[in-house]
């Protein structure tokens, strides 16, 4: 989001709420032609910025887009929180994303040194579900995901959501998180997924509440079935490449192979795809995400 867009959003919120809002935006980050800025936006009557707004000095070039940090305080209860905003690289497969995810353990440690005694939150689009093994180094540092089920990206099929890529990671021993969830904004605004993807975003907002705070909007709490029978299961014969990519061991290339190999009579038939042997096929089946065939 550009600085101009954030300023416009700030003005719109002030007009709608009658309150003062503030924001700050990082410079454009990114090692390639695809660069973007991070932004923080807050309501002045409830939150104040305290210190430490900085883009990470990535001397080892570990991140395609370096994280953006800042510390804030709740004006009512005095709760301070150190925030890190990040957008993990997508790449061609999950293997391209895991190095940055593993490096978040170093970010977590760095934050404890820069913001000592302040609870930490890493927030962003991680392009990887929270149950992936690449998160283990961060888990070993004491962090955990706020949202563990559900999906936060808008599927190409209206009313359905795909991957759980957007999240917050925090330490539950020092931060009193009372709630978290995914806001299905297309339903909230009465628009189709296609309209939302083209005019707003292909990602649904996620939220995290502390203490007695409650969200001031209608939300869809993170949750869902895992037996493959729910409406959000992934159909091998009709699911989009984006939906298929949510399955274990399936990246963009294999998602296209699934589409090219239709129709499928059984999950077991996925062993026809190069690179999917019996063990990987069993992982896909055990995940419980595939619709019954």
Backbone bond lengths (Angstrom), bond angles and torsions (degrees), N, CA, C in turn:
res aa  C-N    CA-C-N  psi(-1)  N-CA   C-N-CA  omega(-1)  CA-C   N-CA-C  phi
1 X - - - 1.454 - - 1.523 108.93 -
2 X 1.323 117.63 132.04 1.455 121.60 -178.82 1.522 111.02 -77.73
3 X 1.349 115.63 163.11 1.462 120.53 178.57 1.525 110.81 -61.43
4 X 1.328 116.97 -38.06 1.466 120.64 179.48 1.529 110.89 -64.43
5 X 1.332 116.25 -40.25 1.463 119.86 179.76 1.521 111.06 -65.88
6 X 1.334 116.91 -39.32 1.462 120.82 178.46 1.527 110.13 -65.67
7 X 1.327 116.94 -42.00 1.468 120.81 178.64 1.523 110.99 -61.89
8 X 1.328 115.94 -41.14 1.457 119.90 178.25 1.524 110.98 -64.39
9 X 1.326 116.57 -41.27 1.458 120.72 177.99 1.525 110.27 -64.09
10 X 1.319 116.35 -40.52 1.463 121.17 178.13 1.524 110.87 -59.21
11 X 1.325 116.58 -45.18 1.465 120.91 179.65 1.527 111.41 -65.94
12 X 1.321 116.57 -38.93 1.461 120.65 179.22 1.525 110.63 -63.37
13 X 1.329 116.87 -43.45 1.462 120.71 179.08 1.530 111.06 -64.47
14 X 1.311 116.84 -38.47 1.467 119.64 178.65 1.519 111.07 -63.80
15 X 1.336 116.41 -38.47 1.460 120.23 178.64 1.524 111.52 -68.38
16 X 1.332 116.36 -38.11 1.458 120.45 -176.20 1.524 112.86 -78.59
17 X 1.326 116.74 -33.16 1.469 119.78 -175.46 1.519 113.77 -102.92
18 X 1.333 117.07 -18.33 1.454 120.21 -176.76 1.522 112.81 72.71
19 X 1.323 117.57 15.69 1.456 122.06 179.94 1.525 110.77 -120.44
20 X 1.337 114.91 162.69 1.455 121.09 179.57 1.530 110.51 -83.50
21 X 1.330 116.26 134.11 1.465 122.60 176.77 1.523 109.60 -121.38
22 X 1.320 116.12 152.01 1.460 121.28 177.36 1.523 109.46 -129.81
23 X 1.306 115.47 160.86 1.459 119.83 179.89 1.520 110.06 -154.07
24 X 1.322 115.14 162.20 1.457 120.54 169.40 1.518 107.50 -148.17
25 X 1.321 114.92 146.96 1.455 122.04 -172.26 1.524 108.88 -130.22
26 X 1.313 116.13 136.73 1.455 120.15 177.43 1.528 110.21 -75.86
27 X 1.329 116.01 166.48 1.459 118.62 169.45 1.531 108.22 -70.80
28 X 1.303 117.85 167.75 1.455 120.62 179.43 1.526 109.86 -67.26
29 X 1.336 115.59 128.93 1.456 120.85 179.91 1.518 109.12 -116.38
30 X 1.314 116.49 154.09 1.452 120.89 179.68 1.503 111.07 138.86
31 X 1.323 115.70 138.62 1.463 119.93 -175.78 1.523 113.02 -88.93
32 X 1.328 117.61 -6.38 1.461 121.05 -177.41 1.520 109.83 -119.98
33 X 1.313 115.30 -168.79 1.463 119.89 178.80 1.517 111.25 -68.68
34 X 1.354 117.00 -19.66 1.464 120.76 177.41 1.519 108.75 -89.85
35 X 1.317 116.11 100.85 1.451 121.52 -179.51 1.525 109.44 -121.47
36 X 1.317 115.94 156.91 1.452 120.74 179.68 1.516 110.11 -152.83
37 X 1.320 115.23 165.95 1.462 121.87 177.78 1.510 109.88 -112.78
38 X 1.323 116.15 148.71 1.462 122.22 171.88 1.529 108.31 -97.28
39 X 1.332 116.28 154.86 1.462 120.05 179.68 1.522 110.80 -143.24
40 X 1.321 115.38 147.18 1.459 122.83 169.83 1.525 106.94 -118.08
41 X 1.334 115.82 137.04 1.461 122.16 -178.76 1.518 107.75 -135.12
42 X 1.351 118.14 130.30 1.457 119.77 -176.70 1.530 111.72 -147.04
43 X 1.330 114.51 156.21 1.461 122.40 178.33 1.516 108.57 -88.08
44 X 1.319 117.53 122.36 1.465 122.03 -172.29 1.517 113.75 -61.92
45 X 1.316 117.95 -31.78 1.461 119.93 -177.66 1.528 112.00 -71.56
46 X 1.330 116.82 -18.13 1.460 120.39 -176.09 1.517 113.53 -111.72
47 X 1.317 117.10 -30.60 1.464 121.28 -172.27 1.520 110.27 -135.24
48 X 1.329 115.95 146.12 1.459 120.42 173.16 1.526 109.82 -131.64
49 X 1.321 114.82 142.61 1.458 120.71 174.62 1.526 107.46 -77.58
50 X 1.323 116.90 134.84 1.462 120.09 -177.70 1.519 113.52 -106.44
51 X 1.358 116.56 -50.56 1.466 117.37 -177.41 1.525 110.58 -171.38
52 X 1.329 113.74 174.15 1.449 121.24 163.56 1.501 118.31 75.97
53 X 1.342 119.87 26.42 1.456 119.97 176.63 1.526 108.88 -72.62
54 X 1.329 116.69 115.28 1.460 119.84 -175.53 1.526 110.04 -158.33
55 X 1.324 115.75 144.75 1.464 121.49 170.38 1.523 107.53 -88.10
56 X 1.300 116.43 136.26 1.458 122.84 -176.62 1.529 111.52 -59.21
57 X 1.328 116.06 130.90 1.461 122.04 176.12 1.520 108.20 -82.46
58 X 1.313 115.41 93.28 1.465 122.57 -172.67 1.526 110.23 -88.38
59 X 1.328 116.37 75.17 1.463 120.94 -175.08 1.520 112.58 -64.05
60 X 1.324 116.80 -28.17 1.455 120.66 179.46 1.515 114.05 -90.18
61 X 1.346 117.23 2.15 1.464 122.77 -179.03 1.527 111.12 52.24
62 X 1.349 115.01 49.77 1.463 120.74 -179.48 1.522 112.49 -82.41
63 X 1.339 116.84 -24.95 1.457 120.84 -174.37 1.527 110.91 -116.50
64 X 1.330 115.84 136.80 1.461 119.92 174.24 1.519 110.16 -66.93
65 X 1.338 116.27 -33.58 1.469 122.64 175.94 1.526 107.46 -133.36
66 X 1.309 116.76 111.99 1.458 120.94 -173.76 1.532 111.65 -67.22
67 X 1.337 117.95 142.21 1.466 121.77 179.61 1.539 112.29 -63.12
68 X 1.315 115.00 157.76 1.468 122.95 179.41 1.526 107.69 -122.02
69 X 1.331 116.40 127.35 1.461 122.50 -172.19 1.530 112.06 -116.04
70 X 1.332 115.45 153.81 1.457 122.03 171.97 1.526 108.86 -167.77
71 X 1.322 116.22 155.13 1.467 120.96 177.34 1.524 109.12 -113.38
72 X 1.345 116.15 138.97 1.460 122.62 -178.49 1.523 110.16 -131.55
73 X 1.340 115.14 160.52 1.465 121.28 178.76 1.523 109.76 -131.95
74 X 1.332 116.16 136.84 1.456 122.54 172.33 1.522 108.29 -75.76
75 X 1.326 117.80 123.12 1.472 121.39 -174.69 1.535 112.56 -68.71
76 X 1.342 117.31 -27.93 1.457 120.11 -176.64 1.527 112.62 -77.53
77 X 1.301 116.99 -48.23 1.468 120.32 -173.17 1.525 113.21 -111.13
78 X 1.330 116.98 -6.28 1.462 119.48 177.52 1.517 115.18 80.07
79 X 1.326 117.92 6.90 1.466 121.33 179.40 1.521 110.76 -65.10
80 X 1.330 116.83 125.76 1.454 121.56 176.81 1.533 109.34 -103.63
81 X 1.315 115.24 145.78 1.458 121.32 179.31 1.527 108.77 -142.25
82 X 1.325 116.04 131.76 1.458 121.80 173.24 1.521 108.06 -95.24
83 X 1.328 116.50 123.64 1.455 121.78 -175.01 1.516 111.21 -108.43
84 X 1.318 115.79 144.04 1.460 122.62 169.68 1.518 107.49 -126.15
85 X 1.316 117.12 125.37 1.459 121.77 177.03 1.524 108.25 -107.11
86 X 1.343 116.40 133.79 1.457 119.24 -177.08 1.521 111.22 -149.92
87 X 1.317 115.58 150.31 1.461 123.39 174.18 1.521 106.69 -125.54
88 X 1.324 116.46 105.51 1.457 121.82 -177.67 1.529 109.99 -71.61
89 X 1.313 116.52 141.87 1.460 121.41 179.92 1.532 109.83 -59.73
90 X 1.331 117.73 144.13 1.462 121.78 178.99 1.524 111.00 -87.41
91 X 1.318 116.93 -51.57 1.457 120.72 177.83 1.522 113.21 69.83
92 X 1.326 115.22 -161.95 1.454 121.37 -178.37 1.522 112.96 -94.44
93 X 1.332 117.40 -18.27 1.463 121.16 -179.50 1.519 109.08 -158.57
94 X 1.338 116.41 174.56 1.459 119.94 178.74 1.524 111.66 -61.01
95 X 1.323 117.37 -29.72 1.464 120.37 -179.51 1.520 111.71 -61.42
96 X 1.337 117.47 -26.90 1.461 120.55 178.42 1.525 111.80 -75.21
97 X 1.327 117.00 -21.29 1.462 121.22 -175.43 1.526 112.65 -91.81
98 X 1.328 115.91 -29.22 1.463 118.96 -171.06 1.531 114.83 -64.31
99 X 1.342 121.66 -33.31 1.474 118.32 177.98 1.524 113.27 -59.45
100 X 1.341 117.30 -42.10 1.465 119.78 178.95 1.528 110.55 -67.80
101 X 1.319 117.27 -38.89 1.463 120.27 178.23 1.523 110.33 -60.90
102 X 1.313 117.10 -45.36 1.471 120.49 179.16 1.527 111.18 -63.83
103 X 1.316 116.86 -34.29 1.464 120.63 -178.74 1.529 112.14 -70.89
104 X 1.331 117.56 -13.90 1.466 120.03 178.03 1.529 111.69 -63.36
105 X 1.326 117.47 -22.26 1.466 120.02 175.21 1.524 110.10 -62.92
106 X 1.333 117.21 -36.73 1.462 121.19 177.10 1.523 110.62 -70.05
107 X 1.342 116.33 -37.23 1.469 120.60 176.43 1.524 110.18 -62.21
108 X 1.328 115.70 -42.80 1.469 121.09 179.25 1.534 110.80 -58.99
109 X 1.322 115.91 -44.13 1.457 120.44 179.01 1.528 111.11 -67.58
110 X 1.315 116.75 -41.52 1.471 121.64 178.90 1.528 110.58 -60.57
111 X 1.318 116.92 -39.91 1.465 120.18 179.65 1.524 111.08 -63.69
112 X 1.339 117.69 -35.63 1.469 119.97 179.73 1.525 111.36 -65.75
113 X 1.319 117.33 -25.44 1.459 121.25 179.17 1.531 111.61 -85.25
114 X 1.306 116.91 -36.71 1.469 121.27 -178.86 1.522 111.57 -80.69
115 X 1.329 117.14 -34.19 1.467 122.16 179.87 1.533 108.33 -121.73
116 X 1.311 118.69 65.19 1.473 120.75 -176.24 1.523 111.90 -61.01
117 X 1.327 115.28 138.93 1.467 123.14 177.28 1.525 113.47 68.69
118 X 1.316 118.39 9.77 1.461 121.78 178.00 1.530 109.59 -107.84
119 X 1.330 118.98 127.56 1.462 121.10 177.24 1.527 110.61 -56.34
120 X 1.317 115.92 142.48 1.463 121.51 -175.03 1.531 111.49 -111.79
121 X 1.336 114.75 145.83 1.464 122.20 172.90 1.520 107.91 -136.09
122 X 1.320 116.24 129.15 1.462 121.33 170.12 1.518 106.82 -105.59
123 X 1.322 116.75 120.52 1.459 121.54 -174.89 1.522 109.76 -124.98
124 X 1.322 116.15 146.24 1.452 117.30 174.81 1.508 114.55 160.17
125 X 1.320 113.63 -168.42 1.462 122.92 174.24 1.522 106.07 -98.41
126 X 1.331 116.01 107.84 1.463 120.79 -173.17 1.527 113.23 -95.28
127 X 1.327 117.07 -7.55 1.462 121.00 179.60 1.528 113.29 51.82
128 X 1.323 115.28 27.51 1.462 121.19 178.79 1.522 108.14 -157.91
129 X 1.315 117.15 137.36 1.459 121.16 -179.39 1.527 110.03 -70.21
130 X 1.329 117.98 153.81 1.461 121.06 -174.43 1.516 115.03 -71.22
131 X 1.323 118.33 -9.09 1.462 120.25 179.96 1.527 113.06 -94.22
132 X 1.335 117.21 2.31 1.453 120.18 179.85 1.533 110.53 -68.77
133 X 1.320 116.56 146.27 1.463 121.55 -177.72 1.528 112.75 -63.64
134 X 1.331 117.73 -21.47 1.466 120.33 -178.45 1.523 112.78 -64.54
135 X 1.336 117.46 -16.97 1.461 120.88 179.86 1.529 112.79 -79.86
136 X 1.311 118.28 -9.26 1.455 120.76 -173.12 1.529 113.94 -54.91
137 X 1.353 121.11 -43.48 1.470 119.84 178.23 1.528 112.97 -57.83
138 X 1.342 116.99 -38.06 1.467 119.49 178.53 1.520 110.54 -71.72
139 X 1.318 118.00 -39.25 1.464 121.27 176.61 1.534 110.69 -59.71
140 X 1.312 116.28 -39.17 1.460 120.28 -179.59 1.527 111.83 -66.47
141 X 1.336 117.14 -18.46 1.463 121.98 175.67 1.533 111.69 -84.62
142 X 1.336 116.52 -4.04 1.465 120.35 178.03 1.513 115.10 102.49
143 X 1.332 117.61 3.91 1.464 120.47 -179.31 1.517 110.92 -89.92
144 X 1.326 116.10 152.89 1.455 122.11 177.58 1.516 109.52 -143.93
145 X 1.344 118.19 156.05 1.468 120.52 179.92 1.525 111.22 -79.98
146 X 1.328 115.86 145.07 1.459 120.47 177.19 1.521 111.49 -76.77
147 X 1.337 117.51 -31.95 1.457 122.40 -177.73 1.520 107.91 -119.58
148 X 1.310 117.10 125.05 1.463 120.73 -174.76 1.524 113.99 -117.38
149 X 1.320 118.15 -7.72 1.464 120.53 177.24 1.518 108.93 -147.96
150 X 1.314 115.50 167.79 1.455 119.76 -174.41 1.523 109.87 97.81
151 X 1.312 116.89 -170.27 1.461 121.90 -178.91 1.527 109.27 -147.28
152 X 1.330 116.08 146.23 1.467 120.04 -172.53 1.520 114.46 -122.71
153 X 1.338 118.42 3.57 1.458 119.39 175.51 1.520 109.28 -111.74
154 X 1.330 116.15 141.29 1.458 121.43 -177.23 1.521 110.11 -75.05
155 X 1.309 115.63 122.50 1.456 121.07 176.82 1.526 109.54 -71.52
156 X 1.330 115.83 161.89 1.457 119.97 174.12 1.526 111.09 -71.39
157 X 1.328 116.41 -15.70 1.465 121.64 175.88 1.512 109.27 -89.67
158 X 1.313 117.50 125.05 1.457 121.46 -174.39 1.528 111.74 -58.17
159 X 1.323 115.46 134.17 1.450 121.64 177.53 1.508 114.79 83.96
160 X 1.325 118.53 -3.65 1.452 121.13 -179.19 1.532 110.51 -112.21
161 X 1.327 114.87 153.45 1.460 121.66 -179.51 1.514 108.92 -126.19
162 X 1.321 115.23 150.26 1.460 119.65 -174.25 1.525 111.40 -106.24
163 X 1.301 118.71 -110.46 1.458 123.77 -167.59 1.528 114.37 -71.86
164 X 1.317 115.63 153.12 1.456 121.70 170.61 1.531 107.38 -98.27
165 X 1.326 115.35 80.64 1.459 121.28 -177.26 1.530 112.78 -99.81
166 X 1.325 117.55 -26.92 1.464 122.15 -174.13 1.528 109.18 -96.29
167 X 1.339 116.09 134.49 1.454 117.49 -172.92 1.518 111.26 -166.13
168 X 1.338 114.00 176.63 1.463 124.12 171.11 1.527 108.05 -125.37
169 X 1.320 117.40 139.03 1.462 122.53 173.10 1.520 108.19 -117.04
170 X 1.334 116.34 130.56 1.454 121.20 -173.38 1.524 109.68 -150.55
171 X 1.319 116.49 171.71 1.468 123.14 178.08 1.525 107.94 -105.14
172 X 1.316 117.09 110.29 1.465 121.32 -176.08 1.522 112.90 -67.93
173 X 1.328 118.09 -17.57 1.464 120.36 -179.12 1.524 112.09 -76.26
174 X 1.338 117.23 -17.05 1.467 119.78 -177.96 1.523 112.81 -123.67
175 X 1.320 117.38 -6.15 1.454 120.13 -177.94 1.524 109.45 -129.52
176 X 1.341 116.40 124.48 1.453 122.84 -176.87 1.529 110.00 -86.18
177 X 1.313 116.03 83.90 1.468 121.34 178.91 1.525 108.82 -85.30
178 X 1.321 116.16 118.29 1.461 120.88 -176.38 1.522 113.18 -98.88
179 X 1.313 117.18 -14.51 1.451 119.09 -179.75 1.512 111.99 -171.48
180 X 1.318 115.64 158.59 1.460 121.64 176.23 1.512 107.65 -159.08
181 X 1.306 117.34 159.71 1.452 119.36 -179.48 1.505 113.37 -179.35
182 X 1.308 115.01 -177.77 1.456 123.96 -178.43 1.520 107.83 -118.37
183 X 1.318 117.48 129.26 1.466 121.93 -179.31 1.523 108.84 -95.00
184 X 1.301 117.01 109.25 1.458 121.13 178.96 1.529 108.34 -79.26
185 X 1.323 114.06 81.27 1.460 119.40 -168.55 1.521 113.49 -66.83
186 X 1.331 117.91 -29.67 1.464 118.76 -179.93 1.529 110.54 -62.59
187 X 1.337 116.39 -40.87 1.456 120.68 176.25 1.531 110.41 -67.22
188 X 1.330 115.84 -40.36 1.457 121.27 -179.59 1.527 111.54 -61.93
189 X 1.348 116.31 -37.91 1.463 121.24 -177.98 1.527 112.85 -91.11
190 X 1.321 116.32 -6.87 1.453 119.50 179.66 1.519 113.41 72.10
191 X 1.342 116.99 35.99 1.456 120.91 178.98 1.533 108.98 -122.40
192 X 1.312 116.43 162.66 1.452 120.56 179.07 1.525 110.30 -78.77
193 X 1.323 115.32 164.08 1.466 118.99 175.64 1.520 111.21 -59.52
194 X 1.330 116.58 -39.15 1.462 120.42 -179.25 1.520 110.75 -62.47
195 X 1.342 116.38 -43.14 1.464 119.55 177.79 1.523 110.99 -64.04
196 X 1.336 115.81 -41.06 1.452 119.60 179.78 1.513 112.16 -64.96
197 X 1.329 116.69 -43.30 1.460 121.09 -178.94 1.520 111.94 -64.16
198 X 1.334 116.79 -34.21 1.461 120.18 -175.30 1.527 113.25 -87.89
199 X 1.337 117.61 -24.77 1.466 119.16 -174.74 1.524 114.63 -115.74
200 X 1.339 117.40 -20.16 1.468 119.96 -177.71 1.522 110.02 -119.46
201 X 1.320 116.75 -78.19 1.461 121.53 -179.46 1.519 109.11 -168.32
202 X 1.348 115.81 153.23 1.458 118.94 173.78 1.526 111.23 -88.24
203 X 1.341 116.60 7.62 1.462 121.64 175.52 1.521 109.68 -117.06
204 X 1.325 116.32 135.84 1.458 121.18 174.95 1.525 109.03 -84.58
205 X 1.335 118.63 144.06 1.470 120.28 177.31 1.527 110.97 -64.37
206 X 1.308 115.59 148.32 1.464 121.40 172.48 1.520 107.47 -119.29
207 X 1.325 116.43 154.03 1.456 119.60 -179.40 1.519 111.00 -136.74
208 X 1.307 115.18 161.08 1.461 123.69 176.58 1.526 107.03 -142.02
209 X 1.322 117.88 129.73 1.462 121.75 -179.43 1.525 110.24 -115.33
210 X 1.328 115.73 147.29 1.461 122.43 -177.80 1.521 110.74 -116.44
211 X 1.326 116.86 144.00 1.456 121.47 174.64 1.509 112.84 58.52
212 X 1.347 115.82 -126.42 1.463 121.57 -178.02 1.521 113.16 -89.57
213 X 1.317 117.48 1.42 1.469 120.42 -176.98 1.522 110.63 -66.02
214 X 1.332 114.94 144.23 1.455 121.22 176.28 1.522 108.50 -130.94
215 X 1.331 117.59 142.59 1.472 119.97 179.41 1.518 110.57 -66.75
216 X 1.321 115.92 141.11 1.454 120.55 -179.60 1.513 112.69 -94.18
217 X 1.324 117.38 39.13 1.448 121.41 -178.85 1.522 108.87 -153.36
218 X 1.311 116.19 165.00 1.458 121.26 174.70 1.508 108.17 -80.44
219 X 1.307 117.05 134.17 1.458 120.08 -177.89 1.509 110.89 -134.59
220 X 1.321 114.80 165.60 1.456 121.09 170.93 1.508 106.46 -108.05
221 X 1.321 116.90 107.23 1.463 119.56 -179.29 1.515 110.03 -61.11
222 X 1.305 115.35 143.99 1.457 119.92 178.62 1.520 109.13 -59.28
223 X 1.299 116.59 131.17 1.457 119.82 -179.93 1.512 109.34 171.44
224 X 1.292 116.83 174.45 1.460 119.14 177.89 1.502 111.15 154.14
225 X 1.305 115.58 167.31 1.450 121.63 178.52 1.508 110.78 -81.91
226 X 1.318 116.12 157.30 1.454 120.22 179.57 1.516 112.10 -124.23
227 X 1.321 117.62 12.20 1.456 119.34 -175.97 1.523 113.71 -96.35
228 X 1.325 115.94 5.19 1.454 119.05 176.92 1.508 113.77 80.44
229 X 1.324 117.73 4.16 1.454 119.49 -178.67 1.511 112.25 -103.85
230 X 1.324 118.22 -7.16 1.458 121.42 -178.66 1.525 110.42 -75.54
231 X 1.341 115.20 165.99 1.451 119.74 -177.97 1.513 112.54 -66.98
232 X 1.335 118.12 -16.18 1.458 120.44 -179.93 1.519 112.34 -98.03
233 X 1.344 117.55 15.86 1.459 119.76 176.20 1.530 108.58 -69.34
234 X 1.317 116.36 164.81 1.466 121.88 -175.44 1.522 108.90 -104.17
235 X 1.320 116.14 119.69 1.464 122.60 -176.86 1.523 109.24 -92.07
236 X 1.333 116.73 119.46 1.463 120.58 -179.63 1.518 112.04 -63.12
237 X 1.335 117.10 -25.13 1.461 120.20 -174.51 1.523 114.32 -98.43
238 X 1.327 117.98 -7.10 1.468 119.31 179.62 1.523 113.47 -139.60
239 X 1.324 117.58 -11.46 1.453 120.28 -177.18 1.522 112.67 -67.30
240 X 1.327 115.68 146.98 1.459 121.04 178.26 1.526 109.89 -72.55
241 X 1.328 116.16 166.63 1.461 120.70 177.24 1.521 110.14 -59.54
242 X 1.330 116.73 -36.63 1.466 121.01 179.40 1.526 110.90 -63.57
243 X 1.323 117.17 -42.23 1.462 120.85 179.28 1.524 110.96 -67.87
244 X 1.319 116.78 -43.89 1.461 120.77 -178.79 1.517 111.65 -62.88
245 X 1.322 117.11 -31.82 1.466 121.66 -179.28 1.521 111.66 -64.82
246 X 1.332 117.76 -16.42 1.466 121.15 178.88 1.522 112.62 -74.89
247 X 1.328 117.34 -15.05 1.460 120.85 -179.39 1.528 111.19 -74.75
248 X 1.325 118.26 149.38 1.463 120.82 176.29 1.533 110.64 -58.44
249 X 1.321 115.74 141.39 1.474 123.31 175.49 1.522 113.67 67.16
250 X 1.337 117.88 11.19 1.467 120.89 -179.84 1.530 108.72 -115.61
251 X 1.303 116.87 115.38 1.454 121.91 172.62 1.517 109.54 -104.13
252 X 1.334 117.98 -171.61 1.474 120.67 -179.32 1.529 113.46 -56.49
253 X 1.348 117.60 -39.80 1.469 120.17 -177.48 1.521 111.36 -67.20
254 X 1.331 117.41 -46.01 1.461 120.15 -179.67 1.528 111.20 -71.29
255 X 1.331 117.26 -29.67 1.464 119.38 175.07 1.523 109.47 -60.51
256 X 1.318 116.46 -41.60 1.465 119.68 178.39 1.524 110.81 -68.06
257 X 1.341 116.67 -35.27 1.466 120.00 176.71 1.526 110.95 -62.27
258 X 1.342 116.26 -37.81 1.471 120.14 178.09 1.524 109.81 -64.37
259 X 1.326 116.06 -43.53 1.464 120.22 179.48 1.522 110.42 -63.01
260 X 1.334 116.35 -42.68 1.465 120.46 -178.96 1.526 112.05 -69.00
261 X 1.343 117.58 -24.62 1.458 121.03 -176.37 1.510 115.01 -91.98
262 X 1.326 118.18 4.43 1.464 121.14 -178.78 1.520 111.78 -66.01
263 X 1.351 116.18 148.59 1.473 128.41 5.82 1.521 112.11 -88.47
264 X 1.347 115.11 155.04 1.457 122.98 177.94 1.523 109.31 -107.36
265 X 1.325 116.25 136.14 1.456 121.66 179.78 1.521 112.05 -98.00
266 X 1.352 116.65 -23.24 1.458 121.60 -176.19 1.524 109.75 -156.57
267 X 1.320 116.17 149.76 1.463 120.20 174.87 1.522 109.91 -59.92
268 X 1.308 116.97 -32.94 1.465 120.78 -179.84 1.522 112.38 -59.47
269 X 1.335 117.05 -25.10 1.456 120.73 -178.42 1.524 112.68 -70.49
270 X 1.326 117.52 -11.08 1.470 120.11 179.51 1.521 112.28 -63.40
271 X 1.327 116.88 -15.10 1.466 119.39 177.36 1.529 111.22 -66.47
272 X 1.334 117.44 -9.45 1.469 120.19 174.49 1.522 111.56 -70.72
273 X 1.338 116.66 -18.46 1.463 121.05 -179.06 1.516 110.14 -83.37
274 X 1.306 116.20 135.03 1.453 121.73 -179.55 1.527 110.63 -58.23
275 X 1.321 116.64 127.49 1.465 121.42 177.44 1.509 113.94 96.11
276 X 1.339 118.30 -9.97 1.463 121.23 177.92 1.531 108.35 -106.61
277 X 1.310 115.29 99.58 1.452 120.50 176.55 1.515 110.47 -93.25
278 X 1.322 117.90 -175.30 1.467 121.12 -179.11 1.522 113.68 -56.41
279 X 1.343 117.85 -38.35 1.461 120.85 -177.74 1.525 110.83 -66.79
280 X 1.327 116.94 -46.55 1.461 120.32 179.45 1.525 111.39 -67.69
281 X 1.326 115.90 -37.80 1.459 118.89 176.63 1.520 110.35 -60.98
282 X 1.345 117.31 -39.70 1.456 121.21 179.91 1.521 111.27 -65.02
283 X 1.351 117.50 -36.97 1.470 121.11 177.12 1.527 110.37 -63.18
284 X 1.324 115.68 -41.33 1.475 119.98 178.53 1.524 110.02 -62.42
285 X 1.322 116.14 -45.63 1.466 120.88 -179.04 1.524 111.59 -65.83
286 X 1.349 116.43 -40.75 1.465 120.79 -177.08 1.518 112.70 -69.12
287 X 1.345 117.02 -22.84 1.464 120.25 -179.60 1.518 112.38 -66.08
288 X 1.343 116.86 -21.41 1.464 120.09 176.63 1.510 114.97 71.07
289 X 1.343 117.87 20.52 1.455 120.89 -176.61 1.524 113.03 -97.74
290 X 1.333 117.15 -15.80 1.461 120.68 -175.87 1.533 110.50 -83.27
291 X 1.335 116.39 133.91 1.459 120.44 175.34 1.527 110.23 -62.95
292 X 1.310 115.23 150.20 1.462 119.64 178.03 1.530 109.84 -65.44
293 X 1.317 115.44 134.87 1.468 121.54 -179.31 1.535 110.61 -100.71
